Amino acid sequence: MRELLAMFVTIFVAELGDKTQLTTLLFASERRMPPLLVFAAAAAALVTGTALAVLVGTAGARYVQGLPLKFVAGLGFVAIGIWTLFEYFQGTTA
């Protein structure tokens, strides 16, 4: 149960304010579709994406067991952050 809670909190915090959530917010604000339909479509998309991630992760686990995946993922997030900051400062000086 503790692992499930840790996984939930980690994913919940990671999803806050991401592009998917902002896109869902924009769809809901257009009022062309009922909010329940926007919720259902967004939830189905997230469940499908998560299912694919679990399938690929499970299938690929035997090939990447010796790799430091958390370290590699952390470096990837740091690189994206640096790139984002670089793009921001490059745009403000122009």
PECOR-V291176 format. One record per pair of residues at least 6 apart in sequence whose C-alpha atoms are under 8 Angstrom apart, sorted by the first residue. I is the first residue (numbers start at 1). J is the second residue. If there is no record, write none. Layout:
# PECOR-V291176
i = <I;I>
j = <J;J>
This chain:
# PECOR-V291176
i = <15;24;24;24;27;27;28;28;28>
j = <21;38;39;42;33;38;34;35;38>
